[in-house]
Amino acid sequence: MKFNRELAREKGLKFQILSDPGNEVASRFKLAYEVPADLREIYRKFGLDLPRFNGDDSWKLPMPARFVIDREGIIRDAEVSADYTVRPEPEDTLQVLKNLGK
């Protein structure tokens, strides 16, 4: 996506950024929600145009989530937060992965 390329160039990122146009994957995992109408105006005042970023006319946002899935496809750990400011800690993820190897 255009925004990913711009972000990678701006930040000098050396890894690929994955996209989920229209929040299709997030929706399948029940991790997407519709921004309420009253908040849309606030978002617009901050210059946030979700339909433009989403590539469709939706006001959907994904919830931050992390899933650790083993080689057999079993979810061994999951963390989801409806608060977009709460993100899984990388150290927690590393500990879960280390525990899987035991």
N, CA, C and O atoms as a DFTB+ gen file, in Angstrom:
408 C
 N C O
     1  1       0.838      -1.192       0.000
     2  2       0.000       0.000       0.000
     3  2       0.870       1.238       0.000
     4  3       2.008       1.235       0.469
     5  1       0.308       2.270      -0.530
     6  2       1.006       3.547      -0.641
     7  2       1.497       4.061       0.718
     8  3       2.639       4.504       0.840
     9  1       0.635       4.000       1.735
    10  2       0.988       4.538       3.050
    11  2       2.133       3.752       3.679
    12  3       2.992       4.329       4.346
    13  1       2.147       2.424       3.467
    14  2       3.230       1.606       4.004
    15  2       4.560       1.969       3.363
    16  3       5.574       2.085       4.051
    17  1       4.558       2.148       2.052
    18  2       5.796       2.519       1.361
    19  2       6.300       3.862       1.861
    20  3       7.498       4.033       2.086
    21  1       5.395       4.817       2.035
    22  2       5.787       6.140       2.534
    23  2       6.359       6.048       3.944
    24  3       7.381       6.666       4.241
    25  1       5.708       5.281       4.811
    26  2       6.176       5.119       6.188
    27  2       7.548       4.448       6.212
    28  3       8.441       4.891       6.933
    29  1       7.719       3.388       5.433
    30  2       8.994       2.674       5.395
    31  2      10.111       3.589       4.907
    32  3      11.216       3.575       5.450
    33  1       9.824       4.367       3.901
    34  2      10.823       5.299       3.361
    35  2      11.144       6.379       4.392
    36  3      12.313       6.678       4.637
    37  1      10.115       6.961       4.993
    38  2      10.287       8.039       5.979
    39  2      11.088       7.591       7.199
    40  3      11.934       8.329       7.703
    41  1      10.809       6.362       7.670
    42  2      11.444       5.850       8.888
    43  2      12.699       5.022       8.603
    44  3      13.379       4.592       9.535
    45  1      13.008       4.796       7.333
    46  2      14.176       3.999       6.981
    47  2      14.047       2.541       7.390
    48  3      15.037       1.905       7.753
    49  1      12.826       2.008       7.332
    50  2      12.596       0.625       7.749
    51  2      13.170      -0.349       6.724
    52  3      13.079      -0.125       5.517
    53  1      13.752      -1.416       7.217
    54  2      14.381      -2.412       6.351
    55  2      13.576      -3.718       6.318
    56  3      14.071      -4.742       5.847
    57  1      12.349      -3.679       6.813
    58  2      11.514      -4.874       6.814
    59  2      10.175      -4.538       6.168
    60  3       9.787      -3.375       6.064
    61  1       9.489      -5.578       5.744
    62  2       8.208      -5.421       5.067
    63  2       7.095      -5.128       6.078
    64  3       7.044      -5.732       7.150
    65  1       6.215      -4.205       5.726
    66  2       5.048      -3.895       6.548
    67  2       3.844      -4.557       5.882
    68  3       3.581      -4.335       4.701
    69  1       3.124      -5.362       6.637
    70  2       1.949      -6.030       6.097
    71  2       0.733      -5.129       6.205
    72  3       0.631      -4.309       7.117
    73  1      -0.181      -5.286       5.272
    74  2      -1.406      -4.495       5.249
    75  2      -2.617      -5.408       5.330
    76  3      -2.556      -6.591       4.996
    77  1      -3.705      -4.832       5.779
    78  2      -4.977      -5.539       5.828
    79  2      -6.047      -4.603       5.265
    80  3      -6.871      -4.068       6.007
    81  1      -6.023      -4.411       3.934
    82  2      -6.983      -3.480       3.326
    83  2      -8.424      -3.822       3.710
    84  3      -8.853      -4.973       3.623
    85  1      -9.148      -2.804       4.133
    86  2     -10.534      -3.002       4.539
    87  2     -10.691      -3.790       5.825
    88  3     -11.805      -4.171       6.185
    89  1      -9.584      -4.042       6.529
    90  2      -9.609      -4.805       7.782
    91  2     -10.254      -6.177       7.615
    92  3     -10.950      -6.659       8.508
    93  1     -10.016      -6.801       6.462
    94  2     -10.635      -8.103       6.183
    95  2     -10.169      -9.187       7.146
    96  3     -10.989      -9.934       7.679
    97  1      -8.868      -9.280       7.374
    98  2      -8.349     -10.306       8.280
    99  2      -8.778      -9.995       9.714
   100  3      -9.232     -10.884      10.434
   101  1      -8.636      -8.747      10.123
   102  2      -9.049      -8.353      11.475
   103  2     -10.529      -8.668      11.698
   104  3     -10.910      -9.119      12.778
   105  1     -11.349      -8.438      10.700
   106  2     -12.779      -8.723      10.829
   107  2     -13.032     -10.220      10.985
   108  3     -13.890     -10.623      11.771
   109  1     -12.290     -11.049      10.239
   110  2     -12.467     -12.499      10.355
   111  2     -12.117     -13.004      11.751
   112  3     -12.696     -13.978      12.233
   113  1     -11.166     -12.334      12.392
   114  2     -10.782     -12.708      13.752
   115  2     -11.581     -11.933      14.798
   116  3     -11.294     -12.013      15.992
   117  1     -12.584     -11.185      14.341
   118  2     -13.438     -10.377      15.232
   119  2     -12.614      -9.353      16.011
   120  3     -12.872      -9.093      17.186
   121  1     -11.611      -8.774      15.329
   122  2     -10.723      -7.792      15.950
   123  2     -10.916      -6.388      15.389
   124  3     -10.164      -5.477      15.734
   125  1     -11.902      -6.207      14.538
   126  2     -12.154      -4.877      13.969
   127  2     -13.439      -4.319      14.559
   128  3     -14.386      -5.054      14.840
   129  1     -13.451      -3.020      14.739
   130  2     -14.659      -2.383      15.254
   131  2     -14.909      -1.093      14.474
   132  3     -13.986      -0.497      13.920
   133  1     -16.143      -0.687      14.444
   134  2     -16.562       0.527      13.753
   135  2     -16.432       1.714      14.709
   136  3     -16.957       1.684      15.822
   137  1     -15.738       2.743      14.271
   138  2     -15.592       3.943      15.089
   139  2     -16.967       4.618      15.187
   140  3     -17.599       4.867      14.160
   141  1     -17.434       4.916      16.395
   142  2     -18.741       5.553      16.566
   143  2     -18.801       6.914      15.861
   144  3     -17.791       7.604      15.721
   145  1     -19.996       7.275      15.427
   146  2     -20.196       8.512      14.660
   147  2     -19.678       9.747      15.385
   148  3     -19.104      10.631      14.750
   149  1     -19.869       9.829      16.709
   150  2     -19.429      11.021      17.430
   151  2     -17.901      11.149      17.441
   152  3     -17.373      12.260      17.485
   153  1     -17.193      10.019      17.402
   154  2     -15.732      10.075      17.377
   155  2     -15.174      10.379      15.984
   156  3     -14.049      10.860      15.850
   157  1     -15.961      10.097      14.963
   158  2     -15.491      10.352      13.594
   159  2     -15.154      11.818      13.392
   160  3     -14.153      12.151      12.758
   161  1     -15.987      12.689      13.928
   162  2     -15.730      14.122      13.795
   163  2     -14.452      14.529      14.513
   164  3     -13.693      15.362      14.018
   165  1     -14.218      13.949      15.666
   166  2     -12.986      14.232      16.403
   167  2     -11.787      13.756      15.596
   168  3     -10.792      14.471      15.473
   169  1     -11.881      12.551      15.046
   170  2     -10.787      12.026      14.219
   171  2     -10.525      12.961      13.040
   172  3      -9.376      13.265      12.721
   173  1     -11.596      13.408      12.403
   174  2     -11.439      14.307      11.247
   175  2     -10.730      15.601      11.637
   176  3      -9.905      16.110      10.878
   177  1     -11.048      16.137      12.823
   178  2     -10.412      17.371      13.286
   179  2      -8.907      17.191      13.474
   180  3      -8.145      18.151      13.363
   181  1      -8.479      15.957      13.760
   182  2      -7.058      15.657      13.899
   183  2      -6.432      15.256      12.557
   184  3      -5.263      14.876      12.497
   185  1      -7.216      15.345      11.497
   186  2      -6.703      15.007      10.174
   187  2      -6.666      13.519       9.886
   188  3      -6.001      13.088       8.943
   189  1      -7.367      12.729      10.682
   190  2      -7.396      11.281      10.469
   191  2      -8.573      10.915       9.581
   192  3      -9.729      11.056       9.979
   193  1      -8.279      10.453       8.397
   194  2      -9.297      10.075       7.426
   195  2      -9.241       8.564       7.239
   196  3      -8.600       8.075       6.308
   197  1      -9.908       7.826       8.118
   198  2      -9.840       6.366       8.070
   199  2     -10.304       5.779       6.750
   200  3      -9.658       4.858       6.251
   201  1     -11.395       6.266       6.154
   202  2     -11.769       5.694       4.864
   203  2     -10.640       5.793       3.827
   204  3     -10.449       4.876       3.029
   205  1      -9.913       6.878       3.840
   206  2      -8.791       7.028       2.904
   207  2      -7.687       6.014       3.214
   208  3      -7.153       5.381       2.303
   209  1      -7.346       5.858       4.494
   210  2      -6.314       4.896       4.880
   211  2      -6.779       3.457       4.667
   212  3      -5.987       2.600       4.273
   213  1      -8.068       3.185       4.927
   214  2      -8.595       1.834       4.771
   215  2      -8.766       1.439       3.308
   216  3      -8.819       0.252       2.988
   217  1      -8.853       2.417       2.425
   218  2      -9.051       2.106       1.013
   219  2     -10.490       1.746       0.691
   220  3     -10.763       1.154      -0.353
   221  1     -11.406       2.094       1.570
   222  2     -12.833       1.881       1.337
   223  2     -13.594       2.950       2.113
   224  3     -12.984       3.902       2.600
   225  1     -14.894       2.818       2.236
   226  2     -15.658       3.868       2.914
   227  2     -15.908       3.557       4.392
   228  3     -16.748       4.195       5.025
   229  1     -15.183       2.581       4.941
   230  2     -15.436       2.173       6.326
   231  2     -14.703       3.060       7.327
   232  3     -13.719       3.730       7.010
   233  1     -15.218       3.033       8.521
   234  2     -14.579       3.673       9.670
   235  2     -14.187       2.594      10.655
   236  3     -14.413       2.726      11.857
   237  1     -13.593       1.514      10.138
   238  2     -13.170       0.397      10.978
   239  2     -11.724       0.568      11.401
   240  3     -10.887       1.076      10.655
   241  1     -11.455       0.127      12.626
   242  2     -10.092       0.069      13.151
   243  2      -9.858      -1.330      13.717
   244  3     -10.769      -1.936      14.282
   245  1      -8.644      -1.839      13.566
   246  2      -8.332      -3.125      14.197
   247  2      -7.877      -2.916      15.635
   248  3      -7.299      -1.882      15.970
   249  1      -8.141      -3.900      16.475
   250  2      -7.639      -3.867      17.848
   251  2      -6.220      -4.439      17.850
   252  3      -5.932      -5.380      17.111
   253  1      -5.331      -3.878      18.678
   254  2      -3.997      -4.459      18.795
   255  2      -4.107      -5.897      19.318
   256  3      -4.803      -6.162      20.299
   257  1      -3.420      -6.801      18.657
   258  2      -3.485      -8.201      19.066
   259  2      -2.179      -8.915      18.726
   260  3      -1.437      -8.528      17.824
   261  1      -1.937      -9.975      19.492
   262  2      -0.788     -10.838      19.213
   263  2      -1.239     -12.266      19.449
   264  3      -1.841     -12.578      20.477
   265  1      -0.940     -13.140      18.482
   266  2      -1.234     -14.556      18.613
   267  2       0.059     -15.332      18.424
   268  3       0.822     -15.063      17.496
   269  1       0.302     -16.289      19.298
   270  2       1.429     -17.205      19.123
   271  2       0.801     -18.539      18.743
   272  3       0.056     -19.140      19.517
   273  1       1.119     -18.985      17.533
   274  2       0.524     -20.201      16.983
   275  2       1.646     -21.208      16.749
   276  3       2.653     -20.894      16.115
   277  1       1.461     -22.426      17.271
   278  2       2.523     -23.420      17.115
   279  2       2.484     -24.043      15.720
   280  3       1.630     -23.704      14.901
   281  1       3.403     -24.944      15.466
   282  2       3.538     -25.554      14.137
   283  2       2.341     -26.420      13.764
   284  3       2.129     -26.709      12.586
   285  1       1.565     -26.834      14.749
   286  2       0.361     -27.628      14.470
   287  2      -0.866     -26.739      14.260
   288  3      -1.964     -27.240      14.017
   289  1      -0.679     -25.426      14.352
   290  2      -1.780     -24.495      14.147
   291  2      -2.601     -24.217      15.393
   292  3      -3.697     -23.663      15.305
   293  1      -2.081     -24.594      16.550
   294  2      -2.790     -24.374      17.808
   295  2      -2.362     -23.026      18.395
   296  3      -1.170     -22.737      18.503
   297  1      -3.339     -22.216      18.769
   298  2      -3.044     -20.933      19.400
   299  2      -2.578     -21.213      20.822
   300  3      -3.343     -21.721      21.642
   301  1      -1.331     -20.884      21.110
   302  2      -0.741     -21.147      22.417
   303  2      -0.807     -19.938      23.346
   304  3      -0.717     -20.080      24.566
   305  1      -0.962     -18.762      22.773
   306  2      -1.071     -17.558      23.587
   307  2      -1.733     -16.479      22.739
   308  3      -1.520     -16.407      21.528
   309  1      -2.530     -15.652      23.381
   310  2      -3.195     -14.559      22.677
   311  2      -3.336     -13.370      23.610
   312  3      -3.555     -13.524      24.812
   313  1      -3.210     -12.215      23.053
   314  2      -3.410     -10.982      23.809
   315  2      -4.108      -9.991      22.883
   316  3      -3.646      -9.720      21.775
   317  1      -5.226      -9.459      23.359
   318  2      -6.020      -8.502      22.590
   319  2      -6.453      -7.386      23.527
   320  3      -6.780      -7.629      24.689
   321  1      -6.453      -6.166      23.016
   322  2      -6.924      -5.044      23.820
   323  2      -7.792      -4.129      22.965
   324  3      -7.430      -3.781      21.841
   325  1      -8.926      -3.751      23.505
   326  2      -9.787      -2.794      22.806
   327  2      -9.199      -1.385      22.857
   328  3      -9.614      -0.506      22.102
   329  1      -8.239      -1.175      23.742
   330  2      -7.573       0.127      23.877
   331  2      -6.380       0.163      22.924
   332  3      -5.403      -0.561      23.121
   333  1      -6.457       0.998      21.900
   334  2      -5.403       1.029      20.887
   335  2      -4.054       1.481      21.443
   336  3      -3.032       1.313      20.779
   337  1      -4.033       2.049      22.642
   338  2      -2.763       2.487      23.220
   339  2      -2.044       1.357      23.964
   340  3      -0.884       1.503      24.352
   341  1      -2.735       0.236      24.159
   342  2      -2.141      -0.906      24.855
   343  2      -1.667      -1.907      23.807
   344  3      -2.469      -2.466      23.059
   345  1      -0.378      -2.121      23.764
   346  2       0.214      -3.036      22.784
   347  2       0.937      -4.165      23.517
   348  3       1.488      -3.965      24.600
   349  1       0.927      -5.359      22.908
   350  2       1.681      -6.457      23.523
   351  2       3.166      -6.105      23.628
   352  3       3.753      -5.567      22.689
   353  1       3.753      -6.406      24.753
   354  2       5.174      -6.138      24.975
   355  2       6.012      -7.181      24.251
   356  3       5.746      -8.376      24.381
   357  1       7.010      -6.762      23.497
   358  2       7.872      -7.728      22.802
   359  2       8.508      -8.745      23.756
   360  3       8.630      -9.920      23.410
   361  1       8.912      -8.306      24.951
   362  2       9.517      -9.232      25.913
   363  2       8.547     -10.336      26.323
   364  3       8.954     -11.481      26.518
   365  1       7.265      -9.995      26.455
   366  2       6.263     -11.006      26.799
   367  2       6.156     -12.043      25.687
   368  3       6.046     -13.240      25.950
   369  1       6.189     -11.576      24.460
   370  2       6.113     -12.482      23.312
   371  2       7.321     -13.417      23.300
   372  3       7.179     -14.621      23.086
   373  1       8.508     -12.859      23.529
   374  2       9.715     -13.682      23.556
   375  2       9.639     -14.742      24.650
   376  3      10.070     -15.877      24.446
   377  1       9.093     -14.378      25.808
   378  2       8.970     -15.350      26.905
   379  2       8.010     -16.478      26.537
   380  3       8.273     -17.641      26.840
   381  1       6.913     -16.143      25.893
   382  2       5.961     -17.167      25.460
   383  2       6.655     -18.122      24.479
   384  3       6.494     -19.339      24.575
   385  1       7.417     -17.571      23.546
   386  2       8.123     -18.407      22.573
   387  2       9.154     -19.310      23.241
   388  3       9.300     -20.477      22.879
   389  1       9.867     -18.757      24.221
   390  2      10.851     -19.567      24.958
   391  2      10.160     -20.706      25.695
   392  3      10.663     -21.829      25.719
   393  1       9.000     -20.419      26.299
   394  2       8.276     -21.451      27.039
   395  2       7.757     -22.551      26.114
   396  3       7.633     -23.699      26.539
   397  1       7.457     -22.225      24.876
   398  2       7.004     -23.240      23.921
   399  2       8.099     -24.245      23.629
   400  3       7.827     -25.418      23.376
   401  1       9.346     -23.780      23.667
   402  2      10.474     -24.649      23.367
   403  2      10.829     -25.605      24.486
   404  3      11.662     -26.490      24.295
   405  1      10.219     -25.448      25.648
   406  2      10.546     -26.299      26.807
   407  2       9.813     -27.615      26.756
   408  3       9.973     -28.445      27.651
